[in-house]
Amino acid sequence: MAAATPLPVAELIARHQDTLDRAVAAAGSRDYWSPYPEFPKAYGESAAADGKAAFEALLGREFELPGHPDGGEPVTGEASPYGIELGISYPHAEPDALLAALEAARPAWAKAGPAARAAVCLEILARINARSHEFAQAVMHTTGQAYGMAFQAGGPHAQDRGVEAVAYAYAEQTRLPRTAQWTKPQGKRDPLVLTKEFTAVPRGTALLIGCNTFPTWNGYPGLFASLATGNGVLVKPHPRAVLPLALTVRIAREVLAETGFDPNLVCLAAEHEGSAIAQVLAVRPEVKLIDYTGSTGFGTWLEDNARQAQVYTEKAGVNTVVVDSTDNYRGMLDNLAFSVSLYSGQMCTTPQNLLIPRTGIRTEDGERSYEQVVADLAAAVEGLLGDDARAAAILGAVVNPGVLQRSAAAAGGELGELALAPRVVSSPEFPGATIRTPALVKADAGKPDDLSRFLTECFGPVAFAVAVESTTAAVELLHRTTVEHGAMTAGAYTTDPEVETALIDACLDAGVSLSLNLTGGVYVNQTAAFSDLHGTGANPAANSAYCDAAFVANRFRTVEIRK
């Protein structure tokens, strides 16, 4: 793929140095910062319409990746949860061809150095950002996210995570000096003098295995961490969410070509329905890094079998909220109602189990029994989602048949007594969309049958209001759940300092991040790049975190030359 207009790397370094410096500083301060506006109107009056038109121009056509390895029947089958026809076909190539192309592209990129690689990565992200409305359409119609969420989470917030990974990668690769003079005194003899050079050497080819629900938000940390540390990246999207990552690959290849690098440094591994290309690629000796978000079963398989690679996984967990007491009862209910409703609970951070003492909780207006709290929470969800248009904008669409089956099981009483039954929501804009409101199921921690249901992940629009003997029992159950089953998030409400201390101690020991007393516009299932860590790597739900030094540092090794 020939570059139409060569783009000097030195120019890119100068263009993006301020963004890189500020990103490194923000990761150190942990205060709010973002290089990209999160509001759709910030991108221009016509940006939304232009993005939609660009998306629609992709439908029903072959997705072009000039110069990309090819040689098989194009990949099709991607469908929109909103019921519209996509009809896009993607180039297909066999693993041998893809890996050979990546291996040939790696040497020049490895020699480019941390500053050049960071600048190229930031240019890729800047171009993706300029097309955020197009990406929002692509994310919406492959994941089922509502447009507002698809724009933010699939656009600027995902791009933030990419920049964050680049910043960490740059900082870790430049932690040691490029050269050093070593002088060892020898008393009356001449000193021993050596010149030492330290070079960050990439691991090799990286494999990114994308997820269905958040292809860019979950994909960009690994993609850009690997790329910025000198590795080529083979992008294997989820079969139901190819387009957002295919667009990413196309833009990355364009920038690489313009800057004089082989565009095959980033390739797309689209797979036919029913193929097992991820399993085949994961154990190839060329693959040295793997990033994966998805089911526990396959994540564990990767950890056990891809022994030649450094594997970073985000798997399933059971997220828990302890409700002990609050001084803002209405705010607590509204916050929880939104948290369990957002994107139909199809987030790895959505709270599933709400642990409530059966004797009730304390509020600013007195005691509330377990039954009252559950009824009030059900009413808060109903109030939030009472209007179909508003509900559709919060819930999005059901992403796959498995989620719909779990919703139906809850509706039929198979998961326990219903405090709030799910209902069908009609989208005025997309009549073909499958949308369901959350089910709120009562459960009792003292009943073994109930335990077996709520101590496994029930991904989707189902939450359990679990009666526990006491707050102490709730804290113990939070700890047990996290240690045994993993969790990406934990939340709690309490006005008691001793309970707060017990909760913090339990979460630190179990290795899960805790959100306390959220009653406003911040929710337990949302995290901010440069400030919040997504996951900890300290419990079974994930073996890594977005984004810390450990997430990037083992993607390269430092090799020393002494003279």
Secondary structure, 3 states (H helix, E strand, C coil): CCCCCCCCHHHHHHHHHHHHHHHHHHHHHCCCCCCCCCCHHHHCCCHHHHHHHHHHCCCCCECCCCCCCCCCCCECCCCCCCCCCCCCEECCCCHHHHHHHHHHHHHHHHHCCHHHHHHHHHHHHHHHHHCHHHHHHHHHHHHCCCHHHHHHHHCHHHHHHHHHHHHHHHHHHCCCCCEEEEEEEECCEEEEEEEEEEEEEECCEEEEECCCCCCCCCCHHHHHHHHHCCCCEEEECCCCCCHHHHHHHHHHHHHHHHCCCCHHHEEECCCCCCCCHHHHHHCCCCEEEEEEECCHHHHHHHHHHCCCCEEEEECCCCCEEEECECCCHHHHHHHHHHHHHHHHHCCCCCCCEEEEECCCEEECCEEECHHHHHHHHHHHHHHHCCCHHHHHHHHCCCCCHHHHHHHHHHHCCCCCCEEECCCECCCCCCCCCCCECCEEEEEECCCHHHHHHHCCCCCCCEEEEEEECCHHHHHHHHHHHHHHHCCCCEEEECCCHHHHHHHHHHHHHHCCCEEECCCCCCCCCCCCCCCCCECCCCECCECCCECCHHHHHCCEEEEEEEC
